[in-house]
């Protein structure tokens, strides 16, 4: 597709992230880096993860961040520092006054910057799958294809080639392991990374689980046909307990609904599913999760490339729905 074609298509579909991403690639190959970066930024604003990653890796500064301060304007810098001094002193006084009643650790946590950026997520998914593969089989995967095999060894789902290529793994991220955390008192399920909570989802719950630690032992697309109370995705734990979707939206966020399984809205389990590999730990915790990095939920990673490889049409699950 030539440039006029791209521009014509984007006039009709201005929020098509994939189309804008490929247009940026063409511009980049032609050496028109400024125009390419502008297209990456526009796609990233629409939540296109590959564009976010590209912006993170680019050597150019984002166009919106270009601020030039002439060296001759030293008096402006002094004026700026003087204006910043009063708020800084006020902050330090407030910090000192609050540190004792709140506790230093709690107070610091209020100002802690989230560890995970949207552009880190594809890398984190691949690295978590690689880690769980090693935990399960005692060796590292030789290729990405070893992680994306069909049932029952689908450690992770096959996703967009552009997305996974941009992840550039193995990536050696700090705290790469993901963990599912269930808070029964709040009827909430969270995806965590170290001390960080990435996202929180309301769930329908049942009686107390007979275990407080487990791990994902099976990943299923369309369990029992993908209809009814089992929903469109399932993450099996142990002893007939699972995390799965449901079409009964009125039950979400309530207790004493299921026989033990955790149910999410289908749209939520479909978003969560590709983030969670086989072997991902599961923990039951008291209280409620703290504020997540992504309060609106995890950014979708896109459609599964081979969903049928993760279906089990001949298996009838008897989870404690």
Residue pairs with C-beta under 8 A, 6 or more apart in sequence:
1 9
1 22
1 26
3 23
3 26
3 27
6 19
6 22
6 23
6 26
7 23
9 16
9 19
10 16
10 19
10 20
10 23
13 19
15 46
17 43
17 46
17 47
17 48
17 51
18 48
20 39
20 40
20 42
20 43
20 46
20 48
20 51
21 39
21 40
21 43
21 48
21 50
21 51
21 54
21 162
23 39
24 36
24 37
24 39
24 40
24 43
24 51
24 54
25 36
27 33
27 35
27 36
27 39
28 36
33 60
34 60
34 63
37 55
37 58
37 60
37 62
37 63
38 63
40 51
40 54
40 55
40 58
41 51
41 55
41 62
41 63
41 64
43 51
44 51
44 52
44 55
47 118
47 299
49 118
49 119
49 121
49 122
49 163
49 166
49 299
49 301
49 302
50 160
50 162
50 163
50 166
52 117
52 118
52 119
53 119
53 122
53 166
53 167
54 166
55 62
55 119
56 117
56 119
57 166
69 76
69 77
95 107
98 107
99 107
109 290
114 196
114 293
115 174
115 175
115 193
115 194
115 196
115 293
116 124
116 193
116 196
116 198
116 293
118 299
120 173
121 275
121 298
121 299
121 301
122 159
122 163
122 164
122 166
122 167
122 301
123 167
123 168
123 169
123 171
123 173
124 173
124 176
124 178
124 193
125 156
125 159
125 167
125 274
125 275
125 277
125 301
126 144
126 147
126 156
126 164
126 167
126 169
126 170
126 171
127 169
127 170
127 171
127 172
127 173
127 176
128 176
128 177
128 178
128 275
128 277
128 280
129 147
129 155
129 156
129 277
129 278
130 140
130 141
130 147
130 169
130 170
131 176
131 177
132 155
132 177
132 277
132 278
132 279
132 280
133 139
133 140
133 141
133 146
133 147
133 155
133 277
133 278
133 279
134 140
134 141
135 279
136 155
136 278
136 279
141 147
141 155
144 164
144 169
146 155
147 155
147 156
147 277
148 154
148 155
148 156
148 157
148 158
148 306
149 155
149 309
150 306
150 309
150 310
151 220
151 309
151 310
151 311
151 312
152 218
153 278
154 219
154 278
154 309
154 310
155 277
155 278
155 279
156 274
156 277
156 278
157 219
157 273
157 274
157 304
157 305
157 306
157 310
158 304
158 305
158 306
158 309
159 274
159 301
159 302
159 304
159 305
160 301
160 302
160 303
160 305
163 301
163 302
174 194
175 193
175 194
175 196
176 193
177 193
177 194
177 281
178 191
178 192
178 193
178 198
178 275
178 276
178 277
178 280
179 191
179 192
179 193
179 280
179 281
179 282
179 283
180 189
180 190
180 191
180 192
180 216
180 235
180 243
180 276
180 280
180 281
180 282
180 283
181 189
181 190
181 191
181 192
181 197
181 282
181 283
181 285
181 289
182 188
182 189
182 190
182 203
182 209
182 262
182 282
182 283
182 284
182 285
183 189
183 190
183 285
183 286
183 287
183 288
183 289
184 205
184 208
184 209
184 255
184 284
185 286
185 287
185 288
186 287
186 288
186 289
187 202
187 203
187 204
187 205
187 253
187 254
187 255
188 200
188 201
188 202
188 203
188 288
188 289
189 200
189 201
189 202
189 203
189 243
189 262
189 264
190 197
190 198
190 199
190 200
190 201
190 289
190 292
191 197
191 198
191 199
191 272
191 275
191 276
191 298
192 198
192 289
196 293
197 289
197 290
197 291
197 292
197 293
198 292
198 293
198 294
198 298
199 272
199 292
199 293
199 294
199 295
199 297
199 298
200 289
200 292
200 295
201 264
201 265
201 268
201 272
201 297
202 252
202 253
202 264
203 243
203 252
203 253
203 262
203 263
203 264
204 246
204 248
204 251
204 252
204 253
204 254
204 255
204 257
204 258
204 262
204 263
205 254
205 255
205 256
205 257
205 258
205 262
205 263
206 255
206 256
206 257
206 258
206 259
206 260
206 261
206 320
207 256
207 259
207 260
209 241
209 260
209 284
210 239
211 238
211 239
211 284
212 283
212 284
213 281
213 282
213 283
213 284
214 237
214 238
214 241
214 281
214 282
215 237
215 279
215 280
215 281
215 282
216 235
216 236
216 237
216 276
216 277
216 278
216 279
216 280
216 282
217 236
217 237
217 238
217 278
218 234
218 235
218 236
218 278
219 234
219 235
219 236
219 273
219 276
219 277
219 278
219 310
220 233
220 234
220 235
220 236
220 310
220 311
220 312
220 317
221 232
221 233
221 273
221 304
221 307
221 308
221 310
221 311
222 232
222 233
222 307
222 311
223 230
223 231
223 233
223 234
223 244
223 312
223 317
223 319
224 230
224 316
224 317
225 313
226 232
227 247
228 247
229 246
229 247
229 248
229 263
229 321
230 244
230 245
230 246
230 317
230 319
230 321
231 244
231 245
231 246
231 247
231 263
231 264
231 266
231 269
232 245
232 266
232 269
232 270
233 244
233 245
233 266
233 269
233 270
233 272
233 273
234 242
234 243
234 244
234 245
234 269
234 317
234 319
235 242
235 243
235 244
235 269
235 273
235 276
236 242
236 317
236 319
237 243
237 282
240 260
240 318
240 319
240 320
241 260
241 261
241 319
241 320
242 261
242 262
242 317
242 319
242 320
243 261
243 262
243 263
243 264
243 269
243 282
244 261
244 262
244 263
244 264
244 269
244 319
244 321
245 263
245 264
245 265
245 266
245 268
245 269
245 270
246 252
246 263
246 264
246 265
246 266
247 266
248 263
249 265
251 257
251 258
251 263
252 263
252 264
252 265
257 263
258 320
258 321
259 320
259 321
260 320
261 319
261 320
261 321
263 321
264 272
268 297
271 297
271 298
271 300
271 301
272 298
274 301
274 304
275 298
275 301
304 310
